[in-house]
């Protein structure tokens, strides 16, 4: 049973005609007639109101019932109108009983339709109308004196006329008029349900965003407010809706100059109920006329929590700098000088080129600079120019549009420069960047904008560039392997990180630091270190610098098992001897090259730049060979 569309009619014969039609069209609506109302002791309006409470959304009715219901309820009412054909059919039937026929109609829709019929067909039929049922007896007596025996009338006149000896013929609803009423009701119901659905979607959106939202009409009266706005200040909706904003706890908003001018403004900071709030105002313009005003606001502490959450997510993706100057170990004069210079560089936004041998801690300096700069709360994005395939480096740096190339994500992807907006980009091993990419990168620094791969749009960016290399960049520029104009762009400020051999006095502190941190990581008891072993470690050559020293200490820790580290153990841990058995069969050239690559990578602790330098090939060539031999 469809309870959303209901039919309320006066005559039982009309109700039956509707039942027959609905059965034929396989529809099932609730139909209520005069007998149903008398049994329930309800007027048509009371019945309609009761049905609305139980889910009725559209009512079909006619005549006096329809007029009364339309005036009383707020839901759509479809009214069935009798056509001229309906009156012609009824008059024809009445005249088959007697030539003396009259029409008795209640003043209103029924009477108007009857008058139109008689005016059109000019058949000289008497039409009597009444406003109140108490007028009917006098009308019937007058018609009897005129010799009228048959009446065409509605339900209200029918009862009295039959009791006074008249024969009565009802004016039927034509089937096409009933079908039209049903179709209109179904169309209205679909529209109502769509509006309800859209309203529910909009309310769900409003109530599930974190910002408070307030809608005002053009007179400054609050017409709508979402749940977050109420919850922020523990208010009831009934307490604010329908009131001028000046009369509520939100009155400080009305004092904003932008509100008074009905202009847009963003992020105005004001006090509401003693709390700092960021407010945005937006006039709603329809056909160039301001119709309403939308206010959105957030507590300042909520904004701060969201920023903290965002920073936590960035950290989980590796876009946060974790090192600070306090974590840099070294009391040597050269290290103190470098740290002092780096702290001065952190105050400004100029580009920095950090030069130093592999493993000397260039990235630690970059992170430390970022963490005391004005950009410290923004992303720190690391890009290793040597570790990425040249074919993908451009899309990784600048992003790409959907469908930019085969294998690209359907929705496209942000580039690392766009992700780093507002923060710092650390370009490690920038010397390995190809000349073609150097040209594009130069434009990024000059224009401060990027274009994703496969796109014509331009995205403005605000990033600080810190680069690092272990090469002699001036020599590379002289050899034409690095663009001179780019070199001067990235090297406004210089920072030279010393090798470990230049600051041997820092080695004891570094050894103890690595023993402490790595014993915790590996869950091995912290061993004692003999003075001779420490002296031996201090005198070793460290071409791999701090990274190599860390690896040596880790091997010492594992070999010691948490017991004393002796000189003999230090000597064993510090020397690496890869061996290949001479009894193995001779390998083909590909196997030989693969083994040489593998051993070189092991010797350089997986560092591709060092491995490429040791093999006297470029990093790109190394990457291609590693891919060929599944060594990635």
C-alpha positions as CSV (number, residue, x, y, z in Angstrom):
1,X,0.0,0.0,0.0
2,X,1.4,3.4,-1.0
3,X,0.6,5.6,1.9
4,X,2.5,8.6,0.5
5,X,-0.4,9.4,-2.0
6,X,-3.9,9.3,-0.5
7,X,-7.4,10.0,-2.0
8,X,-10.1,11.7,0.0
9,X,-13.5,12.0,-1.8
10,X,-17.1,12.6,-0.6
11,X,-19.2,10.2,-2.7
12,X,-18.8,6.5,-2.3
13,X,-19.5,6.0,-6.0
14,X,-16.5,8.2,-6.8
15,X,-14.4,6.2,-4.4
16,X,-15.4,3.0,-6.1
17,X,-14.6,4.4,-9.6
18,X,-11.1,5.2,-8.3
19,X,-10.7,1.7,-6.8
20,X,-11.6,0.1,-10.1
21,X,-9.2,2.4,-12.0
22,X,-6.3,1.7,-9.6
23,X,-6.9,-2.0,-9.8
24,X,-6.8,-1.9,-13.6
25,X,-3.6,0.1,-13.5
26,X,-2.0,-2.0,-10.8
27,X,-1.7,0.8,-8.3
28,X,-2.5,0.7,-4.7
29,X,-3.4,4.0,-3.0
30,X,-5.4,4.5,0.2
31,X,-8.9,5.8,-0.6
32,X,-11.2,7.4,2.0
33,X,-14.8,8.4,1.6
34,X,-17.6,10.0,3.6
35,X,-18.4,6.7,5.3
36,X,-14.8,6.3,6.5
37,X,-14.9,9.8,8.0
38,X,-18.2,9.4,9.7
39,X,-17.0,6.1,11.2
40,X,-13.8,7.7,12.5
41,X,-15.7,10.8,13.6
42,X,-13.3,13.1,11.6
43,X,-13.9,16.0,9.2
44,X,-12.1,15.8,5.8
45,X,-9.4,18.3,7.1
46,X,-8.9,16.3,10.3
47,X,-8.5,13.1,8.3
48,X,-6.0,14.8,6.0
49,X,-4.0,16.1,9.0
50,X,-4.0,12.6,10.5
51,X,-2.8,11.0,7.3
52,X,0.0,13.6,7.0
53,X,1.2,12.5,10.4
54,X,1.5,8.9,9.2
55,X,3.5,9.8,6.1
56,X,1.1,11.1,3.4
57,X,2.9,13.5,1.1
58,X,0.3,14.2,-1.7
59,X,-3.5,14.2,-1.4
60,X,-6.0,13.8,-4.3
61,X,-9.4,15.3,-3.6
62,X,-12.3,17.1,-5.3
63,X,-15.2,19.5,-4.6
64,X,-15.7,21.0,-1.2
65,X,-13.4,18.5,0.4
66,X,-10.6,19.6,-1.9
67,X,-11.2,23.3,-1.2
68,X,-11.1,22.8,2.6
69,X,-8.1,20.6,2.5
70,X,-6.1,23.0,0.3
71,X,-6.7,25.8,2.8
72,X,-5.7,23.7,5.8
73,X,-2.6,21.6,4.9
74,X,1.0,22.4,3.8
75,X,1.5,19.4,1.4
76,X,0.5,19.4,-2.3
77,X,-3.2,18.7,-3.0
78,X,-4.2,17.6,-6.5
79,X,-7.9,18.5,-7.2
80,X,-10.0,16.6,-9.7
81,X,-12.2,18.8,-11.9
82,X,-15.4,17.7,-13.7
83,X,-15.3,18.4,-17.4
84,X,-18.1,19.6,-19.6
85,X,-18.3,16.1,-21.0
86,X,-19.0,14.8,-17.5
87,X,-22.0,17.1,-17.2
88,X,-23.2,16.2,-20.7
89,X,-23.1,12.5,-19.8
90,X,-25.0,13.1,-16.5
91,X,-27.7,15.3,-18.2
92,X,-28.2,12.7,-21.0
93,X,-28.8,10.0,-18.4
94,X,-31.2,12.3,-16.4
95,X,-33.3,13.1,-19.5
96,X,-33.6,9.4,-20.2
97,X,-35.7,9.4,-17.0
98,X,-37.6,12.6,-17.5
99,X,-37.5,15.7,-19.7
100,X,-37.9,17.9,-16.6
101,X,-34.2,18.1,-15.4
102,X,-32.4,20.6,-13.2
103,X,-28.8,20.9,-11.8
104,X,-28.4,21.3,-8.1
105,X,-24.8,22.5,-7.3
106,X,-23.0,23.8,-4.3
107,X,-21.6,27.2,-4.9
108,X,-17.9,26.9,-6.0
109,X,-16.1,24.6,-8.4
110,X,-19.2,22.3,-9.1
111,X,-21.5,25.3,-9.8
112,X,-19.0,27.0,-12.0
113,X,-18.5,23.9,-14.1
114,X,-22.3,23.5,-14.4
115,X,-22.8,27.1,-15.4
116,X,-20.1,26.7,-18.1
117,X,-21.8,23.6,-19.4
118,X,-25.2,25.2,-19.7
119,X,-23.8,28.4,-21.2
120,X,-22.0,26.3,-23.8
121,X,-24.8,24.0,-24.8
122,X,-27.7,26.4,-24.1
123,X,-30.1,23.7,-23.3
124,X,-32.3,25.8,-21.0
125,X,-31.6,23.6,-17.9
126,X,-32.2,25.3,-14.6
127,X,-29.1,25.5,-12.4
128,X,-29.7,26.0,-8.7
129,X,-26.8,26.7,-6.3
130,X,-26.5,26.7,-2.5
131,X,-23.8,27.8,-0.1
132,X,-24.9,26.1,3.0
133,X,-26.8,22.8,3.3
134,X,-29.6,24.5,5.2
135,X,-30.6,26.2,1.9
136,X,-31.3,22.9,0.2
137,X,-34.9,22.2,1.4
138,X,-36.2,25.5,0.0
139,X,-34.5,24.9,-3.3
140,X,-36.0,21.4,-3.5
141,X,-39.5,22.7,-2.8
142,X,-39.2,25.3,-5.5
143,X,-38.0,22.7,-8.0
144,X,-41.0,20.5,-7.2
145,X,-43.4,23.3,-7.8
146,X,-41.7,23.7,-11.2
147,X,-42.4,20.0,-12.0
148,X,-38.8,19.0,-11.8
149,X,-38.5,15.2,-11.1
150,X,-34.8,14.5,-11.8
151,X,-31.8,16.3,-10.5
152,X,-28.1,16.2,-11.6
153,X,-26.3,16.9,-8.3
154,X,-23.4,16.1,-6.1
155,X,-23.1,14.1,-2.9
156,X,-24.3,17.0,-0.6
157,X,-27.6,17.6,-2.6
158,X,-28.1,13.9,-3.3
159,X,-29.1,12.8,0.2
160,X,-31.7,15.5,0.7
161,X,-33.1,15.2,-2.9
162,X,-33.6,11.4,-2.6
163,X,-35.4,11.9,0.8
164,X,-37.7,14.4,-1.0
165,X,-38.7,12.0,-3.8
166,X,-36.3,13.2,-6.5
167,X,-34.4,10.9,-8.8
168,X,-30.7,11.8,-8.7
169,X,-27.9,11.4,-11.2
170,X,-24.3,12.0,-10.2
171,X,-21.8,13.8,-12.3
172,X,-19.0,11.3,-12.8
173,X,-15.3,11.9,-13.0
174,X,-14.1,11.0,-16.5
175,X,-11.5,8.3,-16.5
176,X,-9.0,10.5,-18.2
177,X,-9.4,13.1,-15.5
178,X,-8.8,10.5,-12.8
179,X,-5.7,9.2,-14.6
180,X,-4.5,12.8,-15.1
181,X,-4.9,13.4,-11.3
182,X,-3.0,10.2,-10.4
183,X,-0.2,11.0,-12.8
184,X,0.1,14.6,-11.5
185,X,0.2,13.3,-7.9
186,X,2.9,10.8,-8.8
187,X,4.9,13.5,-10.5
188,X,4.6,15.8,-7.5
189,X,5.6,12.9,-5.2
190,X,8.8,12.2,-7.2
191,X,9.7,15.9,-7.1
192,X,8.9,16.1,-3.3
193,X,11.1,13.0,-2.7
194,X,13.9,14.4,-4.8
195,X,13.8,17.7,-2.8
196,X,13.7,15.8,0.5
197,X,16.7,13.7,-0.7
198,X,18.6,16.7,-1.8
199,X,17.8,18.5,1.5
200,X,18.9,15.4,3.5
201,X,22.2,15.3,1.5
202,X,22.8,19.0,2.1
203,X,22.0,18.7,5.8
204,X,24.4,15.7,6.0
205,X,27.1,17.7,4.3
206,X,26.5,20.7,6.6
207,X,26.5,18.6,9.7
208,X,29.5,16.5,8.9
209,X,32.0,19.3,8.1
210,X,34.1,20.6,10.9
211,X,33.3,24.3,10.3
212,X,30.3,26.0,11.8
213,X,27.8,27.3,9.1
214,X,25.2,30.0,9.6
215,X,22.8,31.2,6.8
216,X,21.2,34.6,7.0
217,X,18.5,36.2,4.9
218,X,18.9,39.6,3.4
219,X,17.6,41.2,6.6
220,X,20.2,39.5,8.8
221,X,17.8,36.9,10.2
222,X,19.3,33.4,10.9
223,X,17.5,31.0,8.6
224,X,19.7,27.9,9.1
225,X,22.5,26.8,11.3
226,X,24.4,23.5,11.2
227,X,25.1,21.1,14.1
228,X,28.9,22.0,14.5
229,X,28.0,25.6,14.9
230,X,25.5,24.7,17.7
231,X,27.8,22.2,19.3
232,X,30.8,24.6,19.4
233,X,28.8,26.9,21.7
234,X,26.3,24.4,23.2
235,X,23.3,26.1,21.7
236,X,19.8,24.8,20.8
237,X,18.7,25.4,17.2
238,X,15.4,26.9,18.3
239,X,17.3,29.4,20.3
240,X,18.9,31.1,17.3
241,X,16.9,30.3,14.1
242,X,14.5,33.1,13.2
243,X,16.4,35.7,15.2
244,X,18.5,38.6,14.1
245,X,22.2,37.7,14.3
246,X,22.7,40.8,16.6
247,X,20.3,39.2,19.1
248,X,22.4,36.0,19.4
249,X,25.8,34.9,20.7
250,X,27.1,35.4,17.2
251,X,26.5,39.2,17.3
252,X,30.3,40.0,17.1
253,X,30.2,38.8,13.5
254,X,27.7,41.5,12.6
255,X,30.3,44.1,13.7
256,X,32.8,43.1,11.0
257,X,33.1,45.8,8.3
258,X,32.7,43.1,5.6
259,X,29.4,42.0,7.1
260,X,28.1,45.5,7.2
261,X,29.1,46.0,3.5
262,X,27.8,42.5,2.6
263,X,31.2,41.7,1.1
264,X,33.3,38.5,1.0
265,X,36.1,38.1,3.5
266,X,38.3,35.2,4.6
267,X,39.8,34.2,7.9
268,X,38.8,37.2,10.0
269,X,39.9,36.6,13.6
270,X,37.3,37.6,16.2
271,X,36.2,36.5,19.7
272,X,33.0,34.5,20.1
273,X,32.0,33.6,23.7
274,X,35.6,34.1,24.8
275,X,37.1,31.9,22.1
276,X,39.3,32.9,19.2
277,X,37.4,32.1,15.9
278,X,38.4,32.4,12.3
279,X,35.4,33.7,10.3
280,X,34.7,33.7,6.5
281,X,31.8,35.7,5.1
282,X,30.2,34.9,1.6
283,X,27.2,36.7,0.1
284,X,24.9,34.5,-1.9
285,X,24.2,36.2,-5.2
286,X,21.2,35.2,-7.5
287,X,20.8,37.0,-10.8
288,X,23.2,39.7,-9.7
289,X,21.1,40.3,-6.6
290,X,22.3,39.5,-3.0
291,X,19.7,37.1,-1.6
292,X,21.4,35.7,1.5
293,X,24.6,35.5,3.4
294,X,26.7,32.5,4.4
295,X,29.0,32.6,7.5
296,X,31.5,29.8,8.2
297,X,33.8,29.7,11.2
298,X,36.2,27.5,13.0
299,X,37.8,27.7,16.5
300,X,41.4,28.7,16.2
301,X,42.3,25.7,18.4
302,X,40.5,23.4,15.9
303,X,42.6,24.9,13.0
304,X,45.7,24.3,15.0
305,X,44.8,20.7,15.7
306,X,44.1,20.1,12.0
307,X,47.5,21.5,11.2
308,X,49.1,19.3,13.7
309,X,47.3,16.3,12.2
310,X,48.4,17.3,8.8
311,X,52.0,17.6,9.9
312,X,51.7,14.1,11.4
313,X,50.4,12.7,8.1
314,X,53.2,14.5,6.3
315,X,55.7,13.0,8.7
316,X,54.3,9.5,8.0
317,X,55.0,10.1,4.3
318,X,58.5,11.3,4.9
319,X,57.7,15.0,4.2
320,X,58.8,16.3,7.6
321,X,62.3,17.2,8.7
322,X,63.2,15.2,11.9
323,X,66.8,16.4,12.5
324,X,67.8,19.6,14.3
325,X,71.2,21.2,15.0
326,X,71.1,19.9,18.6
327,X,71.4,16.4,17.1
328,X,74.5,17.1,15.1
329,X,77.5,15.6,17.0
330,X,80.7,17.5,16.7
331,X,82.8,19.9,18.8
332,X,85.6,20.3,16.3
333,X,86.4,23.8,15.2
334,X,85.4,23.1,11.6
335,X,82.0,21.7,12.6
336,X,81.3,24.6,14.9
337,X,82.0,27.0,12.0
338,X,79.7,25.1,9.6
339,X,76.9,24.9,12.1
340,X,77.2,28.7,12.8
341,X,77.0,29.4,9.0
342,X,74.0,27.1,8.6
343,X,72.1,28.8,11.4
344,X,72.6,32.2,9.7
345,X,71.4,30.7,6.4
346,X,68.2,29.4,8.1
347,X,67.0,33.0,8.7
348,X,66.7,33.8,5.0
349,X,65.0,32.1,2.0
350,X,68.0,32.1,-0.4
351,X,68.9,28.9,-2.1
352,X,71.7,26.8,-0.5
353,X,74.2,24.4,-2.1
354,X,75.6,22.0,0.5
355,X,78.8,20.4,-0.7
356,X,80.5,17.5,1.0
357,X,81.7,13.9,0.5
358,X,79.2,11.0,0.6
359,X,78.0,10.1,4.1
360,X,79.1,13.4,5.7
361,X,75.6,14.4,6.8
362,X,74.5,16.9,4.2
363,X,70.8,16.0,4.6
364,X,71.0,16.4,8.4
365,X,72.2,19.9,7.8
366,X,69.4,20.6,5.3
367,X,66.8,19.3,7.8
368,X,68.3,21.3,10.6
369,X,68.2,24.5,8.6
370,X,64.5,23.9,7.7
371,X,63.6,23.2,11.3
372,X,64.7,26.7,12.5
373,X,63.5,28.6,9.4
374,X,60.1,30.3,9.0
375,X,59.0,27.3,7.0
376,X,59.5,24.8,9.9
377,X,55.8,24.0,10.1
378,X,55.5,23.3,6.4
379,X,56.6,20.2,4.3
380,X,60.2,19.1,3.9
381,X,60.4,17.1,0.7
382,X,63.5,15.1,-0.2
383,X,64.2,14.3,-3.8
384,X,67.2,12.1,-4.6
385,X,68.1,13.0,-8.2
386,X,70.4,10.0,-8.5
387,X,68.0,7.4,-7.2
388,X,65.1,8.1,-9.6
389,X,64.9,7.0,-13.2
390,X,65.4,9.9,-15.6
391,X,62.3,9.1,-17.5
392,X,60.1,9.5,-14.4
393,X,61.9,12.3,-12.7
394,X,60.0,15.1,-14.4
395,X,56.6,13.6,-13.6
396,X,57.7,13.0,-10.0
397,X,58.9,16.6,-9.6
398,X,56.1,18.4,-11.4
399,X,53.2,15.9,-11.3
400,X,51.0,14.9,-14.1
401,X,47.5,15.1,-15.4
402,X,45.2,12.1,-15.8
403,X,46.1,10.1,-18.9
404,X,49.4,11.9,-19.3
405,X,51.2,8.7,-20.2
406,X,50.7,4.9,-20.1
407,X,50.6,3.6,-16.6
408,X,49.7,7.0,-15.1
409,X,47.1,7.1,-12.3
410,X,43.6,7.8,-13.6
411,X,43.1,10.9,-11.4
412,X,46.6,12.2,-12.1
413,X,49.1,13.0,-9.3
414,X,50.6,16.0,-7.5
415,X,54.3,16.5,-8.0
416,X,56.7,16.9,-5.2
417,X,57.1,20.6,-5.8
418,X,53.4,21.1,-5.4
419,X,53.4,18.9,-2.2
420,X,56.2,21.1,-0.8
421,X,54.4,24.4,-1.4
422,X,55.2,26.7,1.5
423,X,58.1,24.5,2.7
424,X,61.5,23.3,1.6
425,X,62.6,21.0,-1.3
426,X,65.9,19.2,-0.7
427,X,67.5,18.1,-3.9
428,X,70.1,15.5,-3.0
429,X,72.8,14.6,-5.6
430,X,71.6,17.4,-7.8
431,X,74.7,16.9,-10.0
432,X,73.1,13.8,-11.4
433,X,70.2,15.8,-13.0
434,X,70.1,15.6,-16.8
435,X,70.7,18.8,-18.8
436,X,67.2,18.7,-20.2
437,X,65.7,18.6,-16.7
438,X,68.1,21.2,-15.5
439,X,66.5,23.6,-18.1
440,X,63.0,23.0,-16.7
441,X,64.2,23.2,-13.1
442,X,65.8,26.6,-13.9
443,X,62.4,27.9,-15.0
444,X,60.8,26.7,-11.7
445,X,63.3,28.7,-9.7
446,X,63.0,31.8,-11.9
447,X,59.2,31.8,-12.4
448,X,58.2,30.1,-9.1
449,X,55.6,28.1,-11.0
450,X,55.3,24.6,-12.4
451,X,53.3,22.8,-15.2
452,X,52.3,19.2,-14.6
453,X,53.2,16.7,-17.4
454,X,50.5,16.6,-20.0
455,X,48.9,19.9,-18.8
456,X,48.9,23.5,-20.0
457,X,47.9,24.9,-16.6
458,X,50.4,26.7,-14.5
459,X,50.6,26.2,-10.7
460,X,52.4,28.9,-8.6
461,X,54.6,27.5,-5.9
462,X,56.5,28.9,-2.9
463,X,59.4,26.7,-1.9
464,X,62.9,27.1,-0.7
465,X,65.5,25.1,-2.6
466,X,68.4,23.4,-0.7
467,X,70.6,21.2,-2.9
468,X,73.4,18.8,-2.1
469,X,76.2,17.2,-4.0
470,X,79.5,15.4,-3.5
471,X,80.9,16.6,-6.8
472,X,83.0,19.6,-7.8
473,X,80.2,21.6,-9.3
474,X,82.4,24.4,-10.7
475,X,84.4,21.7,-12.6
476,X,81.1,20.2,-13.9
477,X,80.0,23.6,-15.1
478,X,83.4,24.1,-16.9
479,X,83.0,20.7,-18.6
480,X,79.5,21.6,-19.8
481,X,77.9,18.8,-17.6
482,X,75.9,21.3,-15.5
483,X,74.2,24.5,-16.6
484,X,76.1,27.6,-15.4
485,X,72.9,29.7,-15.0
486,X,71.3,27.0,-12.9
487,X,74.4,26.6,-10.8
488,X,74.4,30.2,-9.8
489,X,70.7,30.0,-9.0
490,X,71.0,27.1,-6.6
491,X,74.2,28.2,-5.0
492,X,73.4,31.7,-3.7
493,X,74.7,30.4,-0.3
494,X,77.4,27.8,0.1
495,X,77.8,25.3,2.9
496,X,80.8,22.9,2.9
497,X,80.3,19.9,5.2
498,X,83.8,18.5,6.2
499,X,84.8,14.9,5.8
500,X,85.3,12.8,8.9
501,X,89.0,12.8,8.3
502,X,89.0,16.6,8.8
503,X,87.4,16.3,12.2
504,X,88.8,13.1,13.8
505,X,88.4,14.6,17.2
506,X,84.7,14.1,16.8
507,X,85.0,10.3,16.2
508,X,84.9,9.2,19.9
509,X,81.6,11.0,20.5
510,X,80.2,9.6,17.2
511,X,81.3,6.1,18.1
512,X,79.6,6.3,21.5
513,X,76.5,7.8,19.9
514,X,76.2,5.0,17.4
515,X,76.8,2.3,20.1
516,X,74.0,3.8,22.2
517,X,71.4,4.2,19.4
518,X,72.1,1.0,17.5
519,X,72.1,-1.1,20.7
520,X,68.6,0.1,21.4
521,X,67.5,-0.5,17.8
522,X,69.0,-4.0,17.6
523,X,68.1,-4.8,21.3
524,X,71.7,-5.8,22.1
525,X,73.2,-4.8,25.5
526,X,75.4,-1.8,25.3
527,X,79.0,-3.2,25.4
528,X,82.1,-1.7,26.9
529,X,84.7,-0.2,24.5
530,X,88.4,-0.7,25.2
531,X,90.6,2.4,24.8
532,X,92.8,0.6,22.2
533,X,89.7,-0.3,20.2
534,X,88.5,3.3,20.3
535,X,92.0,4.5,19.3
536,X,92.0,2.1,16.4
537,X,88.6,3.3,15.2
538,X,89.8,6.9,15.4
539,X,92.8,6.2,13.1
540,X,90.9,4.3,10.4
541,X,90.4,5.9,7.0
542,X,86.7,6.6,6.4
543,X,86.0,7.3,2.7
544,X,82.4,6.7,3.5
545,X,82.5,9.2,6.3
546,X,79.9,9.1,9.1
547,X,77.8,6.6,7.2
548,X,80.7,4.2,7.1
549,X,81.6,4.8,10.7
550,X,78.0,3.9,11.6
551,X,78.2,0.7,9.7
552,X,81.5,-0.3,11.4
553,X,80.0,0.3,14.8
554,X,76.9,-1.7,13.9
555,X,79.1,-4.6,12.9
556,X,81.1,-4.3,16.1
557,X,77.9,-4.3,18.1
558,X,76.6,-7.5,16.5
559,X,80.0,-9.3,16.7
560,X,80.4,-8.3,20.3
561,X,77.1,-9.7,21.4
562,X,76.9,-6.9,24.0
563,X,80.3,-7.8,25.6
564,X,83.6,-5.9,25.6
565,X,84.7,-4.5,22.2
566,X,88.4,-5.3,22.0
567,X,91.1,-4.2,19.6
568,X,91.0,-7.6,17.8
569,X,87.2,-7.3,17.4
570,X,87.6,-3.7,16.0
571,X,90.2,-4.9,13.5
572,X,87.9,-7.7,12.3
573,X,84.9,-5.5,12.0
574,X,86.6,-2.7,10.2
575,X,87.9,-4.7,7.3
576,X,85.6,-6.1,4.6
577,X,87.0,-8.9,2.3
578,X,84.5,-10.0,-0.4
579,X,85.8,-13.3,-1.8
580,X,84.9,-15.4,-4.8
581,X,85.8,-19.1,-5.0
582,X,88.2,-20.0,-7.8
583,X,86.6,-23.4,-8.1
584,X,83.4,-21.9,-9.5
585,X,82.9,-22.4,-13.2
586,X,83.7,-19.5,-15.6
587,X,80.7,-17.3,-15.9
588,X,79.4,-15.7,-19.1
589,X,80.0,-11.9,-19.5
590,X,76.4,-11.0,-18.2
591,X,76.9,-13.1,-15.1
592,X,80.3,-11.5,-14.5
593,X,78.9,-8.0,-14.9
594,X,76.0,-8.8,-12.6
595,X,78.3,-10.2,-9.9
596,X,80.6,-7.1,-10.2
597,X,77.6,-4.8,-9.8
598,X,76.4,-6.7,-6.7
599,X,79.8,-6.7,-5.1
600,X,80.3,-3.0,-5.8
601,X,76.9,-2.2,-4.3
602,X,77.8,-4.2,-1.2
603,X,81.2,-2.5,-0.9
604,X,79.5,0.9,-1.0
605,X,76.7,-0.1,1.4
606,X,74.1,0.3,-1.4
607,X,75.0,3.9,-2.2
608,X,74.4,4.3,-5.9
609,X,76.5,7.4,-6.4
610,X,79.5,5.9,-4.7
611,X,79.0,2.6,-6.6
612,X,78.7,4.5,-10.0
613,X,81.9,6.4,-9.1
614,X,83.7,3.2,-8.2
615,X,82.7,1.6,-11.5
616,X,83.4,4.8,-13.5
617,X,79.9,4.9,-14.9
618,X,77.0,7.4,-14.6
619,X,74.3,6.8,-12.0
620,X,71.7,6.6,-14.8
621,X,73.7,3.8,-16.4
622,X,74.0,2.1,-13.1
623,X,70.3,2.2,-12.6
624,X,69.6,0.7,-16.0
625,X,72.1,-2.2,-15.3
626,X,70.6,-2.8,-11.9
627,X,67.1,-3.0,-13.5
628,X,68.4,-5.4,-16.2
629,X,69.9,-7.7,-13.6
630,X,67.0,-7.4,-11.1
631,X,69.2,-5.7,-8.5
632,X,66.8,-2.9,-7.6
